[in-house]
Amino acid sequence: MRSTADRLLRTYLTLMVVATGASSMIWGINTLFLLDAGLSVAQAFAANAFFTVGQVLFEVPTGVIADTVGRRASYLLGAATLTVSTLLYVLLWQIEAGFLAWALASALLGLGFTFFSGATEAWLVDGLAASGYEGSLESAFANGQVASGVAMVGGTVAGGVLAQLTNLGTPYLVRAALLVLTFVVAWRAMHDIGFAPKPRVSVLGEMRFIVRASLDHGLRNPPVRWLMLSAPITMGVSIYGFYAVQPYLLELYGTTDSYAIAGISASLVAVAQIIGGLSATTVSKAFRHGTSVLLLTAIVTAVMLVLIGLVTNFWLAMILLAVWAIMFSTAEPVRQALLNRLIPSAQRATVLSSDNLLASVGGAAIQPTLGKAADAWSYGTAYLISAGIQLVALPFVLRARQARVAADEKVPNATFS
């Protein structure tokens, strides 16, 4: 059984590398790409907000697909949808389409990622549980984050350099090709273990049953509820913080067309993600409660956002960005492990998708708001506002801590369902 767990972990890491490598080809230049297509700053972030609107609309339905049809099927649908929507982005850029077309294309991108979100994590946790895995979930998720970070370094730098040498559309074409590779890898190596689709007499009836059960184990479960309610705040701020830093750093650098600098700044976040993943397990062991890690990192990220908004030096802003990203990346595996210990297998993908849905709500609301603030005042001012929003998450994490559930205890090799 150990070999099965090892194989699952290798497949998980491979999927993280190929999928993140493909997706990140555009992460360093996406805002610049939208601006080059003729959108204003506010419209660019509104288009990104429609990406999260798509996630809001489709997170639970795609999570139900993963909990009924299968995790592998959901992942394959995601790879196919992202390929098509990425090619659509290139088409809209070439014809200089209007905002409505960009909004619809962004929502389609959001749909693609929702097929991935709950399914990948549920697939891994179910498989590890069925194969007698004795390691910690924090370690598994942290290793995945490190692999993702390594792939993101390569993807963001390559995307920025490609855009600099050719044009802003080329990284999107390369991304589409790599997403096809992602589909092939998942088709060959990803198989559902520890999960069997239920016989469905009525698809709608089965969906209603899973959604009800997911509410019982999600928003109606106090510790899970408070963690889920903090997600819109932390994720909304982090999405804006990542995408706004591209034009903001170029502004501090003194140029508006150095796409390589934009790619390198995004790769810095990826390096920070690797560091955060490598340190997550060690940091987790230093605290008795996982929520203690979440509280500490939330406070430090807020302080970093304030400093990023105040500085005027490019290199100092880069350092602060790295610290901000490390804190966020350290918290994520801890939060993932805590949530998965609180969710039963049968509803895992749907509850995780519901969590992603709430995070997407935050992105849909906070991104355009902060984008408008940057348009009206400055990127620095918007970062100061984002720091205040970040602190709003603290009471929710405190409420989750007060639930005092066993899953919040940092017990080595803790079991999960």
N, C-alpha and C positions, 0 to 999 in steps of 0.2 A: 504493500500500500504506500510505502514511502516513495517508491519510484513513481507512482501515480501522482502524488503531491508534487514531487520535483518536476515532473513533466508539465503539470498544470501551471506551476510557477514560471517555468521557462516559456510556455506559450503566452502567458499573461505579459511577461516582460517583452517578448517579441512583438505582441500586438501593441503594447504601449510605444515601442520604438517606431514601428512602421506607421502607426496612425498619427502619432505626435509629429514625427518627421514630416509627414505629408501635410498635416494641418498647419504646422508652424511656418511653412514656406511663405505665408502671407502675413503672419502676425506682426512682423516688424514694420510692414509697409501698408497695412490695411487702411489706416486713417488717411495716409498720404494718397493712396489709390483712390479713395472716395473723393478727396478734395480735388485730385487731378481730373476726376470725371465731371467736375463742375458743381459739386455740392458745396454748400457753405459749411462752416464748422458745426453749426447747430444741426444742419441737415445730415451731416456725416454721422454725428452721434445719435440722431434720431433713427437713421438707417440701422445703426448697430443696435438700437433699442428694439427695432422690429425683429432682429435676430432673436432677442430674448423674448419678445412677444410670441414668436413661433415656438420657443421652448415652453412658454406658459401654456399655450394652446394644446401642445402635443405631448408634454411630459407624461401625464397620467395614461392617456391612451396607448402610448408606446410602451410604457411600463407594464400595462395589462397584457400587451402582446407578448412581452418577455416572460410574464408569469403564466401565460396560457399556451402559446405556440412554442416558445423556447427562447433561451438567451442567445443562442447562435443565430437563429433566424432573425432576431431583432438586430444583431450586430451587422449581419450581411445587408439588411435593408438600409442601415445607416450608411455603410460604405458606398452603396449604390446611389443613395440620395445626395450625399455630399459631392460625389463626382459630378452629377448632373448640375447641381446648384453652383458649383465652382465654375463650370464652363459657362453657365448663364451669366455669372458675374463678368467674365471676360467679354461676352457679347454686349452687355449693357454698357461697359466701359468704352467699347469701340464705337457704339452708336450714340454715346453721350445721352443716355436715357434720362427721363425725368425721375423725380423723387419717388413717385408711386411705384414705378417698376423696381427701383432699388429696395423699397420697403418689402415688396412681395418676394423678391429674390432672397433677401436677408431672412425673412420668415421661413423660407424653404431650407436655408442653411440651418436654421434653428431646429427644424424638423429632423434633419439628418443627425444632428448631435443628440437629440433625445432618444433615438434608437440605440445610441451607445451608452448613455449616461447610467441608467439603472441596471442595464443588462450586463455590462462588463463586470461591474463590481459583484453583482449577484452571482454571476457565473463562477467567478473565482471563489467566493466564500462558500457557496454550495459544494463545489468540487473539493475544496480543502477539507470541509467538514466530513464529506463522504469518504475521503481517502485517509482519514486518521491523522491529519496534519497536527503536529505537536508544537509548532512555532507560534509566535504571536501575530495577531492581525496587524498590529502596528508595524512590525518588521516587513510583512508582505506588502502592505500598502506603501511603506517608505521605499522599498526596493523598486516598486513600480514608479514611484515619483522620481527616483534617481534616474531610472532608465528613460522616463519621459523627458526629464531635464536634459540629459545628454542628447537625445534626439532633437530637442527644441533648440539647443545651441547650434547644432548643425543646420537645422531647417531655417532658423531666423537669419543666421549669418549668410547662408547660401541665397536665401530670398532677397536680402538686401543687396548683396553683391550682384546677383543676376539682374535686379532692377536697375542698378547703377550701370552695368555694362550693356544692357539691352533696353528694356522698357518696363514699366510697372505691370504689364500684363503677363510677361513671361513666367514669373513665379506662380501665377495662378494656373497656367497650363501644366507646369511641372507638378504642381500639387494634384491636379486631376489625374495625371499619370500614376503618381505614387498612391493615390487612393484606390486605383484599380489594383495595384499590388497588394494593398491592405485587404481588399476583398478576397484575393486569391489566397493569401496567407490564412485568413480566417476560415475560408472554405475548407482548406486542407487540414488545419491544425486545431481548430476550435470545435469541441464536441461537448454537449451537455452531460455533466457527471453530477450525480447527487440530485438531479431534478428530472422529473418525468412530466410531460404535459398531461393535463387532466382530460379524460374523454369529455367532449363538449356536446351536450344535447342541445343547448341554446347558447350561442356565443354571447348575446346580449345579457342573458341571465348570468353566465359565468363572469362577465365583466362587472356586473352590478355586485355580485358576491365578493369579488376581489377588492373592489373599491371600498365596500363597507368594511371588510376585514382590515384593509389598509388604514382606514380611518381609526379603527380600534387600536391598531398597533402604531399609528402615527400621531395625528393631532390629538387624539383622545388619551394618549399615553403621556403623562406629564413630562418626564425628562426628555422624551423625543420631541414633544411639542415645543418646548422652550428652545431646544437646539435648532429645530426647524424654523422657528420664528426669528432667530438671529441671522439666518442665512440670507434673507433679502438685503439686510444692511451690509454685512461683510462682503458678500459677493458683488452687490451693486457698486460699492466703493472700489473694490479691487479691479473690476472690469474697467471702470472709468480710469482708475489710476494707471493701469497698464497701457490702454490705448491712447490716453492723452499725453503720456510721456514722450511719444514719438515726435509730435510737432513741438512740444514744450522744450525738449532737449535740443532740437534743431534751432529753436529760437535762442536758447542760451548759447549754443555753439556759434551762432552768427550766420547761419545759412538756412535755406529752406529746401534745397534740392540734393542734399547728401543722403541718398537712400542707404548707403552702406553704414553711415552713422546710425540711422534708424534701426537697421538690422542688428548692429552690434549692441545697441541699447536694449533691444528685446532679448538678445542672447545673454545679456547680463542677468536678466530676470531668470533665464533658464539655468545659468550657473548657480544663482541663489537658490533655485528650486532643488538642484542637486545637493547643495550644502544643507538645505532644510530637511531634505529626505534622509540624508546620512545622519543628521543629528536628532531626528525625531524620536527614535527609539531611546537614545541616551537621555534626552530631555524628558521624555515620558517617564523613565525610571526614576528620575530625580524628584518627581512629584507623586504623592499618593493618589491624587485625583486627576483624571484627564481634564476635567473642567478648569483646573488650576493652570494648565498649559494654555488653554483657550483664553482665559482671562488675561494672563500675562502678555501673550502675543497680541491680543486686541489693543491693550494699552500702548505697547511699544509701536505698533503699526500706526496708531493715531498720532503719536509724537513724531514719527518719521514723516507722515503726511504734512504736518505743520511745518517742519523744517524744509521739506521739498518745496513747499509753497513760498517760503521766505527767502531762500538762497537765490543768488544771481550768478553763481559760478557753475559752469558746466560740469567740471570734474567732481565738485562737491555734491552736486545734484545726483551724479551717477553713483557715488558712494552711498548716499542716503537711500536711493532707489534700491540698491543691493540689500541694505539692511532691512528695508520694508519688505522686500520679496522673501528674504530668508525667514522672517517672522511668520509671514503668511504660509509659507511652504512647510515650516515646522509644525504648525497647528493642524494642517489638513489631514495627514495620516492619523493623528490622534483622534480627530473628530470622526473620521471614517470608521475607525475601529470601534469607537464608543457607540455610534449609531448601529453598526451591524450586530453588536452584542445585544442590542435591545429589540431587534426585529427578527421574527421567525422566518424560515426559509420560504414558505408558501407565498408570503406577501412581500418578500424582500425587494424585488425589482420595482414593484409599484410604490412602496413607501419611499425608497431611494429616489424614484422619479418624482414623487410628490415633494421631497426635499429640494430636488433640483428645480422643480416648478416654482417654489417659493423664492429660491435664489434668483431665478429668472425674472420674477416679478420685480425684485429689487433692481435688477439690471435695466429692465424696461422703464422703471420710474426714475431711477437715480441718474442713469447715463445722460438722457436728454436734458435733465435739470442742470447737471453740472456742465454739460456742453453749452447750454445757454448762458450759464454764468461765465464760462471762459470766453464766449463770444461777446458778452456785454462788458466784462471787466478785463480779466486776464486768466491764463492758465494757473498762475500762482494763487490767485484768489479762489479759484475753483478747488485747488488742493486744500486750502485752509478750510473751506466749507466741508469738503469730504472728510476731514479729520473730525469735525464735530459730529457728522453723521455716523462715523465709525464708532464713536463712544456710546451711541444709542444701543449698540448690541450688548453692552456689559450687563444691564439688568436681566436680559434674557438668559445669558450664560449663568448668572448667579442663581436664577430660579431653577435651572437645570441642575445645578450643584446641590441646591437645597433638597432636591428629590432624594438624594442619598441612596442611589441604587447600587447594587453590587457591581454592575458593569462599569461604574465610574472608578472603581478601585483598580489600581495598577498592579494586578496580580499576574506574575509571569505565566505564560502559557494558558491564559484564561480560556475557557471553553466558550463556544458560541453555537447557536442553533442553526 
